[in-house]
Amino acid sequence: SSQYILTTHSTTLGASIELKRLIICQGEKIFPMGSDFTELEPKNYDFLERFLDATKANLFFARGVLLVEGDAENLLMPAIAELIDRPLHRYGVSIVNVGSTAFSHYEKVFIRKDGQSMGIRVAVMTDLDVKPLEAHVDCGDSAKKIAEIEATKSEQLAKRGLETGDPNVARFVAPNWTLEYEIALSSFRRPFYLAVLLAQKKRTSKTGEPKKAKREEVTDKAKTDIDLWKDRWGEGPRLYERIAWEIYNRVMLESRISKAITAQEFAAWLYRYPHKKKLREVLTKEPSLRYLVDAICHVTEPLVEMTSDEDNGS
């Protein structure tokens, strides 16, 4: 009988072969994907056989992988990476949209039983999924409820941010709730709210693209609403949490506005904003968005301090 060794750079072919029969070549090393060599369990193989299509199989051919749980992250992360001068294509980084929180099935592909690293840097990005105080309208003692929420956040962060066993495979968790809430909580709240309103208009527009007058209308509404909320709640300790709740829950979720279209609109705003250096400085200092920056840096390279004369394309 004859034996054949078939090599490929095809994601389609890579996705069509049983995972346990694959051997990944990295540099001068080879990494069999069988159960004797990886941390994958039978349930992981079963899951991946069902969902590892050609779009996800590109993780086998990448130098770095961003595992994300939805379309919004899939659309936004390239824009954020460009903004901080870490374009993903430059580093051979692929985004794999898991479409759920079933990350463990994918991350275990890269974790070896012998502890040897495959040399592929993997960032797993996930929401914390803990609703803020504003979600509990009848919470009574707010101080007590805040303490309970913070305890839940710590518990979830410890659970979702567990060490994977391989320093090249790391998890990056949203500090509060979801990606959209984190952006609405940041100083990007106005352009993000504008993106939400534009996504809503796109859904109701006959052509799928709001006319110029409608765009101007929602631009004014974004500014007016946020100014109104600031006047209503003053400079209270939860002013920005309240605004984020209004944008994400009361407008976006209750109106069922598309997260993907919103992300697309917000990414477009990031791309066309003229003062890239200023935008980058704001982004990298936002506590609620730091996990996005850290995830990108993990699969590319760390940020360096900008010099005073750097314009970064502005």
C-alpha angles and dihedrals in degrees: 000000000000131000125212131199112201120192123194145173090196116118089198092056091041090055093047096058122080107264093229089059096053124102116199117212116209116174107307094339132087126209119197114210096213122123092255090065109034135055089241114127126207090264089054092052091047092050094047093048087058100043108024099104128162093276091056096038089073086085086079092061102040131101089213134015133206110200109200132177102222152015094266093061090042091057099038104044096069090052093049091046090053090049093056091044094251101114107187095224090059090061098038092247120162126200114221114196104210091185092216141033093275092117098138091071091059103036092054089064086076100043115091127206091226091055093243114144119234089213093239113124112221127190117193111202120196142160122250091220098205113138117227129241091270089069090063103068095170097041096131105198101042093190090056091046092049089053090051092049092049090050090051091048091052091048093049093044090053090048099044096037096053117146110262097211093250119078089212090061110063137164126228116195130195107248097227124009127318137345092259093050091049091054092045088051093054130076087267088074095114099051089041092051088049088053090052092051092046090051088053091050091048090056093054098037115105092220095039090243122086116234121247092260091053091050091052089047094055091043089058092044093053091055095041095049094049092047089049092051091049091052092046097051099030117200095324121157092255099040096122094040088056092050091048089050091051093049099043105031108024096038109022104033100032091049091043093232114181114262090203095054090044090052090048091053093046092048089051089053091051092050095050099040103115102213102066096167092055091046091050093050091052093045096051092050097050109109094204092052100040092098090063092053092045092051092052092046091050092060096037118023137296121278119257125211112269118240119235093250096049111115097178092208098313 
